[in-house]
Structure formats: structure tokens, C-alpha cells
Amino acid sequence: MAEKLEARHQGTTWLAARKIEYGEGTDPMEVCFERGWSDGLPVTPPTDERVIAMLKGTSRRPDELVGNIPPNLAPCTIEKVAINAVMAGCRPEYMPVLLAAIEAALEPVFTLHGVLATTYFSSPVIIVNGPVVRRIGMNSGMNALGQGNRANATIGRALNLIVRNVGGGRPGEIDRSTLGAPSKFTLCFAEDESDPAWQPLAQARGIVPGKSAVTLFQGHGPEAFVDQKSRTPEALTRSFAMSLVNIGHSKLVQSARAILVLSPEHYGIYREAGWDRARIERALYEATIRPGARLVAGADGVGEGIPASRAGEPVPKFHEDGLMVVRAGGAAGLFSAILPGWLAGRSRTELQPVTKEIRE
């Protein structure tokens, strides 16, 4: 009721976006479909009342400019973020997380235009850390990468809708993905921080303990990993490496980053042996180094591969900073997941994951 009264009597002071008129008896959800504002799924019509309520999720002014959204570099205000958050199904308390995700995506090293325009599968992957996870009810446990949690599903969806509706990034136009991926709807989840011995991703990337943050990664996924028999960290690391080297193609190297989503049971094998994040990531990097002779173009009758000049080298699959480990998942099932990165990762200094503190 409060938002209805504000829309009726103060709407012009709250809202500046262009109003769309439609005839009586017209379904506003169908209007959104017809005008191309949907990702293919139904959206919540952004009425004045809903947008005003969404804006109350942040203390930032509705007319504040967040940035210019690729590919058209269209200016995006807090109000426009709120409109798309409504359409995606967000709650107002998700706004600080969504705003941090947008700011991370607009950092030059995230190369949002490239992630959108590539013919590859990539889209923004959002990982959330810190106290905000519990406060807004995000899922880091069972089915964390799947459906069923409103915050996980709608925060990622809102970012993709903003790229579409504000920036003009529509499939078949600037979005040139050959096949696409379900992650282009949404891929957003929280890291499991239940073990105090584990260093959360945000802290590993420079965020002060106790603060909330988002990390954006240019990727897609997930790809399944199964190992129900290895019981030592050394054996499990070798097993993970067998899957990690196949990202994109087993003979493509130093061309993509990756995230390993480590399930509780697999993590338990490392934890019991006293392995921390740094040791796990280093061991995985070393386990993916292979003889160059196996990877050169033409080897085994396969045209793909590295130049013949590298045949005598030991060649790592990733750059040294190219693999991140995140904890998530349900307590049962010796399954983990790999989130492969965009193949443009060979430009390691120009293309990087981005971590932003959430301003609450």
C-alpha cells in the first residue's frame, strides 16, 4: 500500500524512465514478450509500485549512473537496474548484490562486450561471499548451481536482462554465440563458508574478512566430475586433472581459466590431509602439466594443438593464476563440478575475473 500511495502521489519524484502505455485488457507480461524485453521466460511487469519498492533496497539515488552497458554503451541508472530487477523476480534486498555485480561486469578487464559478442558459450558467472549470503537466503548447498533458490536465480538473471534491455545485447544480433548455454539465463551461487579453516574466495582475492563481495567470472557450465573411489588428496588431484585438461579441447592450453566447484565430500578428503586453498590450487596446476609432444597440432592425427616448436616443453593447461577453487554443494555424493572459462583467457592480463565488495 505504501508503494501504491507513493506511485500515485510522488511517482514523478521517484521515477524518470519512459512509461509504456498499453490497452485495457492487454496482458502486460505479453507486452514484455512482444517488445523483446524477456530472455524467453516470463518476466514480472515493472509497475510503478514494484519499481519504487525495489529502489528501497538501496540508499543510492534512482538517477545515479551506474555505468554504460555494452554493447551499445547505453547509460544505466539505479532506476533502470531496479526495473530489470523487478522483471527478473528479485527482492529489494538483493539490490546491493546486483549493483556490485554490474560494477564488476563493467570493469575493463571483465570485457563484458567480448563475453557477450563471442561465438563461444560464455556468460557472467556470479559467486557471492560474506554475511549477505545468509541475510538474503542464498544457496551454497544442495543444488547450489541449479534451480529452486530465488536469490541465486534472479540476481544472475537480472544482470543478463540489463545487458539485453539496457545495453541491447540480444541473441542473434550482437550476441553471436554459436550454441549458447543455460548459464546465459543465470548462473549465480554462494560459496560454502561453513568451515572456518577454509579461506573464502573473496578473501583470497583481497576482500577484508567480514565483508560481503561478488566475484564475476567469464564462463559457463557446469561440467560434471565424478570420482567416488579416490581417498587421498594426491589421487583426487590427479583425478581432477584428468577432467580439467579437457576443457575446450585436451590440446588447447593456456587459453581458458576455470573454476572447480568442490563438493563437501571431495573437500573432506583434502581437509583431513590438512590441505588449504593455496595447496589445492597449486597441486591442481602442477597436475595439469603435460609433455608438449602430446599436445602439438597433428599429434594422434588431430589437427588441433599447439605449435610444433613447443614439443620439447612441459606445458601447463592453465596460466598459474588460471584456476580458482570454490566450495559448494550438498553433503552427499562424491561429485564436484567444473565451470570452464571463455577461451579468450589466453589474454591473461586483458581478461580477468573481477571481485567487488558489496556496498550495503
Buried (B, 14 or more C-beta within 10 A) or exposed (E): EEBEEBBEEEBEEBBEBEEEEEEEEEEEBEBBBEEEBBBEEEBBBBBBBBBBBBBBBBEBEBEEEBBEBBBEEBEBBBBBBBBBBBBBBBBBBBBBBBBBBBBBBBBEBBBBBBBBBBEBBBBBBBBBBBEBBEBBBBBBBBBBBEEEBBBBBBBBBBBBBBBBBBBBBBBEEBBEBEEBBEBBBBBBBBBBBEEEEBBBBBBBBEBEEEBBBBBBBBBBBBBEBEBEEBEEBEEBBBBBBEBBBBBBBBBBBBBBBBBBBBBBBBBBBBBEEEBEBEBBBBBBBEBBBBEBEBBBEEBEEEEBBBEEEBBEBEBBBBBEEBBBBBBBBEEEBBBBBBBBBBBBBBEBEEBBBBBBBBEB
